Amino acid sequence: MNAQQNNMTVNIRTGSGIAIIWNGEKISYDRLAERIDFWQEKLSGIKSGTVVAIEGDFSPESIAILLVLINTKSIIAPLDLKQHEKNKKKYEIAEVELLITCNPKDEVTIETIENFNNGQKNSYYQEIINRNVPGLVLFTSGSSGQPKAAVHDLSKLLEKFKVERKALVTINFLLFDHWGGLNTLFHILFNGGSVVTLQERNPDYVCRLIEEYHVELLPTSPSFLNLLLIGRAYERWNLKSLQVISYGAEPMPENLLNKVNSVFPGVKLLQTYGLIELGVLRSKSESNESLWVKIGGEGYQVRVVDGLLQIKSDSAMLGYLNAENPFTEDGWFMTGDSVEVKDEYFRILGRKSELINVGGEKVFPQEVENIILELDFVEDVVVFGAKNPILGTVVAAKVKIKSPDSVDDKALIIAIKKHCNGRLSRFKVPVQISISRENIVNERFKKGRYGN
């Protein structure tokens, strides 16, 4: 059965063109269609509305299975294979009934998960079943506590891919359990492009694949771009095929943006904006050198209330399985992102939850980080709030340096404070500074501001 003729909710092109590059193997659209047909038959016993977790990374089998589960109108929970132990709690939260695992060799195992809800579906799942559509469950990172599970009507998220757009040869850097990663995958496959999947996510490996497969688009995070520049991986590989670098998932320091623009002068730099609760919005950076971005596009309305961004969309999640409703009474999602506004453009200042309150004064971590990154001996920095018996909270910083172990940490701390005193208001200057020689980004290539 041809993948475009089996009444699938999503349509994948056929032909000899390359759909997926995985572990050195080029998978054509015809070959992907064969795998879809195989899993369509193998999983034919799955009833619509079944909660199925797929644990893996982007690979031929996981992608084919994902597309089949969309067609069977399952409720899908994509999970990162490397987080297997942490995922066990997510099985419980999402009320998973079936677990499909794709290991690093792309070998597939299927097992039933014992579920204690006596076959009763929660109200969000029941709504998806009543609509007769596929569902999607995405988890927040859980950096400040238990991860929240966002439930989507997946058919609404997929609606935008019906509009045909240009698809570049793209590295799918963002993870399998991240909507940014899924959004990239669907955009590429529905438009006949080629997706280059990763077995590792380190700068040299990524740059090697860019050279080998003439990658045109690299979607990634500012933290990864910083690692790429620090290690100078861009000098060891031919990256001339790159046309676009899109960045998101966390705020971009202005200092880092300038460096990226200098190293890749002919590449378009595009700031993206998306949330697991909303999907990925259309975006347009004011320029390569600017952190101002226009966001919205078809199906999205944007407004700012008390300096915080709110977004309304028909494709927004139905709600959280394990947290309170984050929508206003008139249906706007409260993002928690503090922003500045200039005409049609926004500048994302950071999460309200990450704001540091120093004796009533507000400090955005990104502003302090950008100043510290001006120092030549600083490789990276994460700024966060630390408890203080007098002020309640003070600014703290963990600084990764380029210098060897023999360098005196006390002298570095004095230099950092002196630099900050000359560039920042007194209440923004870090009171607590620790020097690190280890990476300060997490496994998702983002800075964690909790528990530092």
Sine and cosine of phi, psi and omega as CSV:
sin_phi,cos_phi,sin_psi,cos_psi,sin_omega,cos_omega
0.00,0.00,0.76,-0.65,-0.02,-1.00
-0.97,0.24,0.67,-0.74,-0.10,-1.00
-0.89,0.45,-0.37,0.93,0.01,-1.00
-1.00,-0.04,-0.03,1.00,-0.07,-1.00
-0.86,-0.51,0.26,0.97,-0.08,-1.00
-0.94,-0.33,0.45,0.89,0.05,-1.00
0.85,0.53,0.54,0.84,0.03,-1.00
-0.92,0.39,0.51,-0.86,0.11,-0.99
-0.89,0.45,-0.54,0.84,0.05,-1.00
-0.89,-0.46,0.56,-0.83,-0.03,-1.00
-0.92,-0.39,0.81,-0.58,0.04,-1.00
-0.94,-0.33,0.68,-0.73,0.01,-1.00
-0.91,0.41,0.34,-0.94,0.10,-1.00
-0.90,-0.44,0.16,-0.99,0.01,-1.00
0.79,-0.61,-0.04,-1.00,-0.08,-1.00
-1.00,0.03,-0.06,1.00,0.02,-1.00
-0.88,0.47,0.47,-0.88,-0.06,-1.00
-0.99,0.16,0.84,-0.54,0.03,-1.00
-1.00,-0.07,-0.72,0.69,-0.11,-0.99
-0.71,-0.70,0.70,-0.71,0.19,-0.98
-0.93,-0.38,0.91,-0.42,-0.11,-0.99
-0.73,-0.68,0.87,-0.50,0.09,-1.00
0.81,0.59,0.65,0.76,0.03,-1.00
1.00,0.10,-0.06,1.00,-0.03,-1.00
-0.97,-0.24,0.70,-0.71,0.02,-1.00
-0.99,-0.16,0.87,-0.49,-0.05,-1.00
-0.97,-0.24,0.88,-0.48,-0.01,-1.00
-0.98,0.21,0.23,-0.97,0.07,-1.00
-0.90,0.44,-0.58,0.81,0.06,-1.00
-0.90,0.44,-0.66,0.76,0.01,-1.00
-0.92,0.40,-0.65,0.76,0.05,-1.00
-0.88,0.47,-0.65,0.76,0.03,-1.00
-0.88,0.48,-0.61,0.79,0.04,-1.00
-0.90,0.44,-0.66,0.75,0.00,-1.00
-0.93,0.36,-0.57,0.82,0.06,-1.00
-0.89,0.45,-0.71,0.71,0.02,-1.00
-0.88,0.47,-0.64,0.76,0.01,-1.00
-0.87,0.49,-0.76,0.65,-0.06,-1.00
-0.96,0.27,-0.42,0.91,0.09,-1.00
-0.87,0.49,-0.66,0.75,0.01,-1.00
-0.97,0.23,-0.66,0.75,-0.05,-1.00
-0.89,0.45,-0.59,0.81,-0.07,-1.00
-0.97,-0.24,0.34,0.94,-0.09,-1.00
-0.90,0.43,-0.33,0.94,-0.02,-1.00
-0.99,0.15,-0.13,0.99,-0.01,-1.00
-0.97,0.26,0.82,-0.57,0.00,-1.00
-0.99,0.15,0.50,-0.87,0.08,-1.00
-0.86,0.51,0.60,-0.80,-0.02,-1.00
1.00,0.03,-0.07,1.00,0.07,-1.00
-0.94,0.33,0.70,-0.71,0.00,-1.00
-1.00,0.05,0.92,-0.39,-0.09,-1.00
-0.87,-0.50,0.83,-0.56,0.12,-0.99
-1.00,-0.08,0.73,-0.68,0.14,-0.99
-0.94,-0.35,0.89,-0.46,-0.02,-1.00
-0.96,-0.27,0.89,-0.45,-0.03,-1.00
0.06,-1.00,-0.42,-0.91,0.14,-0.99
-0.69,-0.73,0.00,-1.00,-0.01,-1.00
-0.93,0.36,0.86,-0.50,-0.01,-1.00
-0.43,-0.90,0.26,-0.97,-0.02,-1.00
-0.82,0.57,-0.70,0.72,-0.05,-1.00
-0.95,0.31,-0.69,0.72,-0.02,-1.00
-0.90,0.44,-0.60,0.80,0.01,-1.00
-0.93,0.36,-0.70,0.71,0.02,-1.00
-0.88,0.47,-0.68,0.73,0.00,-1.00
-0.90,0.43,-0.67,0.74,0.04,-1.00
-0.84,0.54,-0.72,0.70,-0.02,-1.00
-0.91,0.41,-0.60,0.80,0.04,-1.00
-0.92,0.38,-0.66,0.75,0.00,-1.00
-0.91,0.41,-0.52,0.85,0.11,-0.99
-0.90,0.44,-0.68,0.73,-0.01,-1.00
-0.91,0.42,-0.58,0.81,-0.01,-1.00
-0.99,0.14,0.00,1.00,0.02,-1.00
0.88,0.48,0.66,0.75,0.11,-0.99
-0.98,0.21,0.22,-0.98,0.16,-0.99
-0.98,-0.21,0.93,-0.36,-0.25,-0.97
-0.97,-0.23,0.75,-0.67,0.09,-1.00
-0.87,-0.49,0.99,-0.11,0.04,-1.00
-0.97,0.26,0.71,-0.70,-0.05,-1.00
-0.73,-0.69,0.50,-0.87,-0.01,-1.00
-0.98,0.19,0.85,-0.53,-0.03,-1.00
-0.85,0.53,-0.57,0.82,-0.05,-1.00
-0.94,0.34,-0.22,0.98,0.00,-1.00
-0.96,-0.29,0.58,0.81,-0.15,-0.99
-0.81,0.58,-0.73,0.69,-0.04,-1.00
-0.91,0.42,-0.69,0.72,0.03,-1.00
-0.91,0.41,-0.48,0.88,-0.04,-1.00
-0.92,0.40,-0.40,0.92,-0.05,-1.00
-0.86,0.51,-0.59,0.80,0.07,-1.00
-0.92,0.39,-0.55,0.83,-0.01,-1.00
-0.94,0.34,-0.54,0.84,0.08,-1.00
-0.82,0.57,-0.70,0.71,-0.06,-1.00
-0.92,0.39,-0.73,0.69,-0.02,-1.00
-0.88,0.48,-0.70,0.72,-0.06,-1.00
-0.99,0.12,-0.07,1.00,-0.01,-1.00
0.85,0.53,0.72,0.69,-0.06,-1.00
-0.90,0.43,0.71,-0.71,0.02,-1.00
-0.96,-0.28,-0.47,0.88,-0.03,-1.00
-0.66,-0.75,0.72,-0.69,0.03,-1.00
-0.91,-0.42,0.84,-0.54,0.09,-1.00
-0.93,-0.38,0.85,-0.52,-0.05,-1.00
-0.92,-0.39,0.77,-0.63,0.10,-1.00
-0.92,-0.39,0.95,-0.31,-0.08,-1.00
-0.98,0.22,0.08,-1.00,-0.06,-1.00
-0.85,0.52,-0.37,0.93,0.07,-1.00
-1.00,0.03,0.07,1.00,-0.03,-1.00
0.92,0.38,0.48,0.88,0.14,-0.99
-1.00,0.04,0.66,-0.75,-0.15,-0.99
-0.94,-0.34,0.73,-0.69,0.15,-0.99
-0.82,-0.57,0.53,-0.85,-0.02,-1.00
-0.77,-0.63,0.77,-0.64,0.03,-1.00
-0.60,-0.80,0.50,-0.86,0.06,-1.00
-0.99,0.11,0.67,-0.74,0.03,-1.00
-0.97,-0.25,0.78,-0.63,0.01,-1.00
-0.91,0.41,0.80,-0.60,-0.08,-1.00
-0.85,-0.52,0.72,-0.69,-0.11,-0.99
-0.97,-0.24,0.35,0.94,0.00,-1.00
-1.00,-0.07,0.16,0.99,0.07,-1.00
0.82,0.58,0.55,0.84,0.06,-1.00
0.98,0.19,-0.01,1.00,0.01,-1.00
-1.00,0.10,0.77,-0.64,0.02,-1.00
-1.00,-0.06,0.58,-0.82,0.10,-1.00
-0.92,0.39,0.20,-0.98,-0.14,-0.99
-0.90,0.44,-0.56,0.83,0.01,-1.00
-0.93,0.37,-0.70,0.71,0.03,-1.00
-0.89,0.45,-0.65,0.76,-0.01,-1.00
-0.90,0.44,-0.59,0.81,0.03,-1.00
-0.91,0.42,-0.65,0.76,0.04,-1.00
-0.89,0.45,-0.68,0.73,0.01,-1.00
-0.89,0.45,-0.67,0.74,0.00,-1.00
-0.90,0.43,-0.55,0.84,0.03,-1.00
-0.97,0.24,-0.27,0.96,-0.04,-1.00
0.87,0.49,0.77,0.64,-0.01,-1.00
-0.75,-0.66,0.30,-0.95,0.11,-0.99
-0.96,0.29,0.48,-0.88,0.04,-1.00
-0.89,-0.45,0.28,-0.96,0.00,-1.00
-0.62,-0.78,0.72,-0.70,0.07,-1.00
-0.89,-0.46,0.86,-0.50,0.02,-1.00
-0.87,-0.49,0.63,-0.77,-0.03,-1.00
-0.96,-0.28,0.63,-0.77,0.19,-0.98
-0.94,0.35,0.20,-0.98,-0.06,-1.00
-0.93,0.38,-0.41,0.91,0.00,-1.00
0.95,0.32,0.39,0.92,-0.06,-1.00
-0.91,0.41,-0.41,0.91,0.00,-1.00
-0.94,-0.35,0.33,0.94,-0.01,-1.00
0.51,-0.86,-0.40,-0.92,-0.01,-1.00
-0.91,0.42,0.70,-0.72,0.02,-1.00
-0.90,0.44,0.61,-0.79,0.05,-1.00
-1.00,-0.07,0.61,-0.79,-0.03,-1.00
-0.96,-0.27,0.92,-0.39,0.00,-1.00
-1.00,-0.07,0.78,-0.63,-0.04,-1.00
-0.97,-0.26,0.79,-0.61,-0.03,-1.00
-0.87,-0.50,0.52,-0.85,0.35,-0.94
-0.99,0.17,0.98,-0.22,-0.14,-0.99
-0.91,0.42,-0.46,0.89,-0.01,-1.00
-0.88,0.48,-0.52,0.85,0.01,-1.00
-0.96,0.29,-0.60,0.80,0.06,-1.00
-0.92,0.39,-0.53,0.85,-0.04,-1.00
-0.99,0.17,-0.23,0.97,-0.09,-1.00
-0.84,0.55,-0.64,0.77,-0.08,-1.00
-0.92,0.40,-0.35,0.94,-0.04,-1.00
-0.98,0.18,-0.06,1.00,0.07,-1.00
-0.96,0.29,-0.35,0.94,0.05,-1.00
-1.00,0.10,0.88,-0.48,-0.07,-1.00
-0.94,0.33,0.76,-0.65,0.00,-1.00
-0.70,-0.71,0.20,-0.98,0.00,-1.00
-0.95,0.31,0.69,-0.73,0.03,-1.00
-0.87,-0.49,0.85,-0.53,0.04,-1.00
-1.00,-0.02,0.31,-0.95,0.16,-0.99
-0.92,0.40,0.88,-0.47,-0.24,-0.97
-0.77,-0.64,0.70,-0.71,0.17,-0.99
-0.99,0.13,0.79,-0.61,0.02,-1.00
-1.00,-0.01,0.99,0.15,-0.11,-0.99
-0.96,0.28,-0.67,0.75,-0.06,-1.00
-0.93,0.37,0.44,-0.90,-0.24,-0.97
-0.98,0.20,0.24,-0.97,-0.06,-1.00
-0.89,0.45,-0.49,0.87,-0.02,-1.00
-0.99,-0.10,0.23,0.97,-0.07,-1.00
-0.93,-0.37,0.77,-0.64,-0.02,-1.00
-0.87,0.48,-0.52,0.86,0.06,-1.00
-0.86,0.52,-0.65,0.76,0.04,-1.00
-0.92,0.38,-0.69,0.73,0.02,-1.00
-0.92,0.39,-0.64,0.76,0.03,-1.00
-0.86,0.52,-0.70,0.72,0.04,-1.00
-0.89,0.47,-0.71,0.70,0.00,-1.00
-0.85,0.53,-0.78,0.63,-0.05,-1.00
-0.90,0.44,-0.66,0.75,0.00,-1.00
-0.86,0.50,-0.69,0.72,-0.04,-1.00
-0.93,0.38,-0.78,0.62,-0.11,-0.99
-0.93,0.36,-0.60,0.80,-0.04,-1.00
-0.97,0.26,-0.22,0.98,0.01,-1.00
-0.91,-0.41,0.22,0.98,0.11,-0.99
0.97,0.26,0.39,0.92,0.03,-1.00
-1.00,0.00,-0.16,-0.99,0.00,-1.00
-0.86,-0.51,0.77,-0.64,0.03,-1.00
-0.96,-0.28,0.81,-0.59,0.03,-1.00
-0.99,-0.16,0.91,-0.41,-0.03,-1.00
-1.00,-0.01,0.29,-0.96,-0.11,-0.99
-0.88,-0.47,0.64,-0.76,0.20,-0.98
-0.99,-0.12,-0.35,0.94,0.06,-1.00
-0.68,-0.73,0.32,-0.95,0.06,-1.00
-0.75,-0.66,0.90,0.43,0.11,-0.99
-0.85,-0.53,0.43,-0.90,-0.15,-0.99
-0.83,0.56,-0.71,0.71,-0.05,-1.00
-0.91,0.42,-0.66,0.75,0.01,-1.00
-0.90,0.44,-0.72,0.70,0.00,-1.00
-0.88,0.47,-0.68,0.73,0.00,-1.00
-0.92,0.40,-0.58,0.81,0.05,-1.00
-0.88,0.47,-0.67,0.74,0.01,-1.00
-0.93,0.37,-0.57,0.82,0.06,-1.00
-0.86,0.51,-0.71,0.71,0.02,-1.00
-0.92,0.39,-0.73,0.69,-0.12,-0.99
-0.91,0.42,-0.63,0.78,-0.10,-0.99
-0.93,-0.37,0.23,0.97,0.06,-1.00
0.79,0.61,0.77,0.64,-0.02,-1.00
-0.90,0.44,0.68,-0.74,-0.05,-1.00
-0.97,-0.26,-0.45,0.89,-0.05,-1.00
-0.77,-0.64,0.78,-0.62,0.08,-1.00
-0.87,-0.50,0.97,-0.26,0.11,-0.99
-1.00,-0.03,0.80,-0.60,-0.11,-0.99
-0.40,-0.92,-0.24,-0.97,-0.01,-1.00
-0.92,-0.40,0.40,-0.92,0.08,-1.00
-0.83,0.56,-0.62,0.79,-0.02,-1.00
-0.88,0.47,-0.64,0.77,0.04,-1.00
-0.93,0.38,-0.67,0.74,0.03,-1.00
-0.87,0.50,-0.60,0.80,0.05,-1.00
-0.89,0.45,-0.69,0.72,0.04,-1.00
-0.89,0.46,-0.63,0.77,0.00,-1.00
-0.89,0.46,-0.66,0.75,-0.01,-1.00
-0.96,0.30,-0.67,0.75,-0.03,-1.00
-0.86,0.51,-0.72,0.69,-0.03,-1.00
-0.99,0.15,-0.09,1.00,0.02,-1.00
0.83,0.56,0.56,0.83,0.01,-1.00
-0.87,0.49,-0.49,0.87,-0.01,-1.00
-0.89,0.46,-0.33,0.95,0.02,-1.00
-0.99,0.11,-0.33,0.94,-0.09,-1.00
-1.00,-0.08,-0.14,0.99,-0.04,-1.00
-0.70,-0.71,0.43,-0.90,0.02,-1.00
-1.00,0.07,0.94,-0.33,-0.07,-1.00
-0.94,-0.34,0.38,0.92,-0.08,-1.00
-0.92,0.39,-0.29,0.96,0.02,-1.00
-0.96,0.29,-0.35,0.94,-0.06,-1.00
-0.88,0.48,0.80,-0.61,0.08,-1.00
-0.95,-0.31,-0.57,0.82,-0.07,-1.00
-0.67,-0.74,0.71,-0.71,0.25,-0.97
-0.89,-0.45,0.90,-0.44,0.07,-1.00
-0.97,-0.23,0.62,-0.79,-0.05,-1.00
-0.73,-0.68,0.59,-0.81,-0.01,-1.00
-0.17,-0.98,-0.35,-0.94,0.01,-1.00
0.98,0.22,-0.34,0.94,0.05,-1.00
-0.30,-0.95,0.33,-0.94,0.00,-1.00
-0.90,0.43,0.58,-0.82,0.03,-1.00
-1.00,-0.06,0.85,-0.52,0.11,-0.99
-0.91,0.42,0.68,-0.74,-0.03,-1.00
-0.87,0.50,-0.62,0.79,0.02,-1.00
-0.86,0.51,-0.69,0.73,-0.01,-1.00
-0.94,0.35,-0.65,0.76,0.03,-1.00
-0.84,0.54,-0.67,0.74,0.01,-1.00
-0.89,0.46,-0.63,0.78,0.02,-1.00
-0.92,0.39,-0.70,0.71,0.01,-1.00
-0.88,0.48,-0.68,0.74,0.01,-1.00
-0.89,0.45,-0.57,0.82,0.01,-1.00
-0.95,0.32,-0.65,0.76,-0.03,-1.00
-0.96,0.28,-0.55,0.83,-0.03,-1.00
-0.86,-0.51,0.92,0.38,-0.11,-0.99
-0.91,0.42,-0.44,0.90,-0.03,-1.00
-0.99,-0.13,0.10,0.99,-0.06,-1.00
-0.97,-0.22,0.69,-0.73,0.07,-1.00
-0.97,0.25,0.77,-0.63,0.04,-1.00
-0.97,-0.23,0.84,-0.54,-0.10,-1.00
-0.82,-0.57,0.88,-0.48,0.09,-1.00
-0.98,0.17,0.75,-0.66,0.02,-1.00
-0.94,-0.35,0.33,-0.94,0.04,-1.00
-0.61,-0.80,0.81,-0.58,0.03,-1.00
-0.33,-0.95,0.36,-0.93,0.03,-1.00
-0.65,-0.76,0.48,-0.88,-0.01,-1.00
-0.89,0.45,-0.40,0.91,-0.01,-1.00
-0.98,0.18,-0.30,0.95,-0.14,-0.99
-0.82,-0.57,-0.42,0.91,-0.18,-0.98
1.00,-0.10,-0.19,-0.98,-0.02,-1.00
-0.98,-0.21,0.82,-0.58,0.00,-1.00
-1.00,0.10,0.41,-0.91,0.17,-0.98
-0.91,0.42,0.58,-0.81,-0.02,-1.00
-0.61,-0.80,0.40,-0.92,0.05,-1.00
-0.53,-0.85,0.91,-0.41,0.04,-1.00
-0.95,0.32,0.57,-0.82,0.03,-1.00
-0.87,0.50,-0.65,0.76,0.08,-1.00
-0.24,-0.97,0.12,-0.99,0.04,-1.00
-0.87,0.49,-0.52,0.85,-0.09,-1.00
-1.00,0.00,-0.04,1.00,-0.17,-0.99
-0.94,-0.34,0.59,-0.81,0.11,-0.99
-1.00,-0.08,0.05,1.00,0.08,-1.00
-0.99,0.15,0.72,-0.70,-0.10,-0.99
-0.65,-0.76,0.63,-0.78,0.10,-0.99
-1.00,-0.08,0.79,-0.61,-0.03,-1.00
-0.77,-0.63,0.43,-0.90,0.01,-1.00
0.61,-0.79,-0.93,-0.37,-0.01,-1.00
1.00,-0.01,-0.12,-0.99,-0.06,-1.00
-0.85,0.53,0.75,-0.66,0.09,-1.00
0.99,0.10,0.05,1.00,-0.02,-1.00
-0.81,-0.59,0.66,-0.75,0.17,-0.99
-0.88,-0.48,0.59,-0.81,-0.10,-1.00
-0.77,-0.64,0.68,-0.74,0.10,-1.00
-0.52,-0.85,0.29,-0.96,0.02,-1.00
-0.85,-0.53,0.80,-0.60,0.02,-1.00
-0.82,-0.57,0.87,-0.49,-0.01,-1.00
0.82,0.58,0.63,0.78,0.04,-1.00
0.98,0.21,0.07,1.00,-0.02,-1.00
-0.92,-0.40,0.66,-0.75,-0.05,-1.00
-0.97,0.23,0.73,-0.68,0.12,-0.99
-0.81,-0.59,0.60,-0.80,-0.06,-1.00
-0.72,-0.69,0.65,-0.76,0.04,-1.00
-0.86,-0.50,0.74,-0.67,-0.04,-1.00
-0.41,-0.91,0.63,-0.78,0.06,-1.00
-0.92,0.38,-0.36,0.93,-0.02,-1.00
-1.00,-0.08,0.17,0.99,0.04,-1.00
-0.91,0.42,0.35,-0.94,0.00,-1.00
-0.87,0.49,0.36,-0.93,0.10,-1.00
-0.96,0.29,-0.58,0.82,0.01,-1.00
0.33,-0.94,0.01,-1.00,0.07,-1.00
-1.00,-0.01,0.57,-0.82,0.11,-0.99
-0.96,0.29,-0.48,0.88,-0.18,-0.98
-0.70,-0.71,0.50,0.87,0.03,-1.00
-0.42,-0.91,0.21,-0.98,-0.06,-1.00
-0.95,0.33,0.35,-0.94,0.02,-1.00
-0.90,0.44,0.84,-0.55,-0.04,-1.00
-1.00,-0.10,0.29,0.96,-0.04,-1.00
-0.98,-0.20,0.51,-0.86,0.11,-0.99
-0.96,0.29,0.17,-0.99,-0.01,-1.00
-0.88,0.47,-0.49,0.87,0.01,-1.00
-0.99,-0.11,0.29,0.96,0.21,-0.98
1.00,0.01,0.26,0.97,0.03,-1.00
-1.00,-0.05,0.70,-0.71,0.04,-1.00
-0.99,0.14,0.78,-0.62,0.01,-1.00
-1.00,0.03,0.98,-0.21,-0.12,-0.99
-0.94,0.35,-0.48,0.88,-0.09,-1.00
0.99,0.15,0.09,1.00,0.01,-1.00
-1.00,-0.03,0.81,-0.59,0.10,-0.99
-0.99,0.17,0.70,-0.72,-0.06,-1.00
-0.66,-0.75,0.38,-0.93,0.25,-0.97
-0.95,-0.31,0.45,-0.89,-0.05,-1.00
-0.84,-0.55,0.70,-0.71,0.09,-1.00
-0.65,-0.76,0.97,-0.24,-0.08,-1.00
0.82,0.57,-0.87,-0.49,-0.01,-1.00
-1.00,-0.04,0.04,1.00,-0.10,-1.00
-0.97,-0.26,0.48,-0.88,0.04,-1.00
-0.85,-0.53,0.51,-0.86,0.19,-0.98
-0.87,-0.50,0.87,-0.49,-0.04,-1.00
-0.99,0.16,0.90,-0.43,-0.04,-1.00
-1.00,0.05,-0.46,0.89,-0.01,-1.00
0.62,-0.79,0.13,-0.99,-0.01,-1.00
-0.96,0.27,0.66,-0.75,0.07,-1.00
-0.86,0.52,-0.58,0.82,-0.02,-1.00
-0.92,0.39,-0.35,0.94,0.01,-1.00
-1.00,-0.08,-0.10,0.99,0.00,-1.00
-0.87,0.48,0.71,-0.71,-0.01,-1.00
-0.98,-0.19,0.85,-0.52,0.00,-1.00
-0.99,-0.15,0.96,-0.30,-0.03,-1.00
-0.95,-0.30,0.99,-0.14,0.01,-1.00
0.84,0.55,0.58,0.82,-0.01,-1.00
1.00,-0.05,-0.19,0.98,0.04,-1.00
-1.00,-0.05,0.64,-0.77,-0.05,-1.00
-0.99,-0.11,0.71,-0.71,0.03,-1.00
-0.79,-0.62,0.82,-0.57,0.12,-0.99
-1.00,0.00,0.84,-0.55,-0.03,-1.00
-0.79,0.62,-0.63,0.77,-0.08,-1.00
-0.89,0.46,-0.54,0.84,0.00,-1.00
-0.91,0.42,-0.68,0.74,-0.01,-1.00
-0.95,0.33,-0.65,0.76,0.02,-1.00
-0.86,0.51,-0.67,0.74,-0.03,-1.00
-0.88,0.47,-0.59,0.81,0.02,-1.00
-0.94,0.33,-0.68,0.73,-0.01,-1.00
-0.92,0.40,-0.56,0.83,0.00,-1.00
-0.92,0.39,-0.19,0.98,0.05,-1.00
-0.94,0.33,-0.35,0.94,-0.03,-1.00
-0.97,0.25,0.71,-0.70,-0.09,-1.00
-0.89,0.45,-0.53,0.85,-0.07,-1.00
-1.00,0.09,-0.03,1.00,-0.03,-1.00
-1.00,-0.06,0.79,-0.62,0.03,-1.00
-1.00,-0.07,-0.66,0.75,0.02,-1.00
-0.32,-0.95,0.28,-0.96,-0.01,-1.00
-0.42,-0.91,0.57,-0.82,0.15,-0.99
-0.79,-0.61,0.77,-0.64,-0.04,-1.00
-0.93,-0.37,0.64,-0.77,-0.06,-1.00
-0.42,-0.91,0.13,-0.99,0.01,-1.00
-1.00,-0.02,0.65,-0.76,0.05,-1.00
-0.82,-0.57,0.60,-0.80,-0.04,-1.00
-0.91,0.40,0.60,-0.80,0.00,-1.00
-0.63,-0.78,0.74,-0.68,-0.08,-1.00
-0.91,0.41,-0.37,0.93,-0.05,-1.00
-0.99,-0.13,-0.81,0.58,-0.06,-1.00
-1.00,0.01,-0.18,0.98,-0.07,-1.00
1.00,0.01,-0.80,0.59,0.02,-1.00
-0.60,-0.80,0.62,-0.78,0.11,-0.99
-0.78,-0.63,0.25,-0.97,0.03,-1.00
-0.98,0.18,0.74,-0.67,0.05,-1.00
-0.80,-0.60,0.42,-0.91,-0.02,-1.00
-0.60,-0.80,0.67,-0.74,0.17,-0.99
-0.94,-0.34,0.86,-0.51,-0.15,-0.99
-0.90,-0.44,0.84,-0.55,0.10,-1.00
-1.00,-0.05,0.78,-0.62,-0.07,-1.00
-0.94,-0.33,0.33,-0.95,0.04,-1.00
-1.00,0.03,-0.31,0.95,-0.17,-0.99
-0.96,0.29,0.36,-0.93,0.03,-1.00
-0.94,0.35,0.18,-0.98,-0.05,-1.00
-0.87,0.49,-0.42,0.91,-0.09,-1.00
-0.95,0.31,-0.24,0.97,-0.04,-1.00
-0.93,0.36,0.66,-0.75,-0.03,-1.00
-0.96,0.28,0.89,-0.45,-0.02,-1.00
-0.88,0.47,-0.61,0.79,-0.02,-1.00
-0.88,0.48,-0.64,0.77,0.02,-1.00
-0.91,0.41,-0.61,0.79,0.03,-1.00
-0.91,0.41,-0.68,0.73,0.00,-1.00
-0.89,0.47,-0.68,0.73,0.04,-1.00
-0.87,0.49,-0.68,0.74,0.00,-1.00
-0.90,0.43,-0.64,0.77,0.01,-1.00
-0.90,0.43,-0.72,0.69,-0.01,-1.00
-0.90,0.43,-0.64,0.77,0.02,-1.00
-0.88,0.47,-0.70,0.72,0.01,-1.00
-0.89,0.45,-0.69,0.72,-0.02,-1.00
-0.92,0.40,-0.63,0.78,0.02,-1.00
-0.87,0.50,-0.52,0.85,0.00,-1.00
-0.99,0.12,-0.18,0.98,-0.12,-0.99
-0.83,-0.56,-0.24,0.97,-0.10,-1.00
-0.77,-0.64,0.40,-0.92,0.16,-0.99
-0.88,0.47,0.45,-0.89,-0.14,-0.99
-0.84,0.54,-0.65,0.76,-0.06,-1.00
-0.94,0.34,-0.26,0.97,0.01,-1.00
-1.00,-0.01,-0.22,0.97,-0.04,-1.00
-0.95,0.31,0.79,-0.61,-0.01,-1.00
-0.85,0.53,0.76,-0.64,0.07,-1.00
-1.00,0.06,-0.63,0.78,0.02,-1.00
-0.94,-0.35,0.83,-0.56,0.02,-1.00
-0.76,-0.65,0.78,-0.63,0.10,-0.99
-0.88,-0.48,0.58,-0.81,-0.01,-1.00
-0.98,-0.19,0.75,-0.66,-0.01,-1.00
-0.83,-0.56,0.54,-0.84,0.12,-0.99
-0.91,-0.42,0.20,0.98,0.05,-1.00
-0.93,-0.38,0.35,-0.94,0.04,-1.00
-0.87,0.49,0.61,-0.79,-0.02,-1.00
-0.92,-0.40,0.29,0.96,0.11,-0.99
-0.97,-0.25,0.45,-0.89,-0.03,-1.00
-1.00,0.07,-0.09,-1.00,-0.08,-1.00
-0.92,0.38,-0.21,0.98,0.03,-1.00
-0.98,-0.17,0.22,0.98,0.02,-1.00
0.84,0.55,0.73,0.68,0.11,-0.99
-0.71,-0.70,0.40,-0.92,0.07,-1.00
-1.00,0.10,0.81,-0.59,0.09,-1.00
-1.00,-0.04,0.80,-0.61,-0.05,-1.00
-0.97,-0.23,0.15,0.99,0.00,-1.00
-0.93,-0.38,0.68,-0.74,0.07,-1.00
0.96,0.29,0.31,0.95,0.03,-1.00
-0.97,0.24,0.00,0.00,0.00,0.00
